[in-house]
């Protein structure tokens, strides 16, 4: 049986769903997530789970490396 891969986000951030775009960018950057002026990750992978009316928050999960990349590969060292 193949080994199951578990993905742990580097940063997880919960923000109100009614936050302005400017405030959202500021919060993402303050949390250490490298985003451009449109909110796209400059590197890594940014996953956003929108509230869709179920709650009042959106959850942002940023993975510093590619999803499925071993943690030691982030610094260039196999680990």
Buried (B, 14 or more C-beta within 10 A) or exposed (E): EEEEEEEEBBBEBEBBEEBEEEEBBEBBEEBEBBBEEEBEBEEBBBBEEEBEEEEEBBBBBBBBBEEEBEEEEBEEEEE
